[in-house]
Amino acid sequence: MLIKMDTIRENITKITEYFYGFIIYRFLLTFIILHSIHFVTSMVYFDMCMDISVPGFFRSMINGHGPICHTLLTICYCSQTNIYTLLGLSTINSGICWVSDKIMNKPVNN
């Protein structure tokens, strides 16, 4: 069983390394990771820090949101900002990779 698991692990590693060469794969993987971080932290922030009621509105003004809520909101905001930044940077990255592959006469993985 140990030999079979090592073979499976090697095959998964080879498949993963093959797809790392594709620009769209890296973009989608990064987008999914950032979106997951944004979604999870926003849901945790909403559950832990938001009190949707009239007394909760005034309670949150008095409490001022603690460091945990501030950290969750910061992580949520930064991951969402990075998603939008990723769109432009991935386009620039694709162009640079395409030009360098053409100069070096390598096949392009698109």
Beta strands, then each sheet from edge to edge (+ up, - down):
end
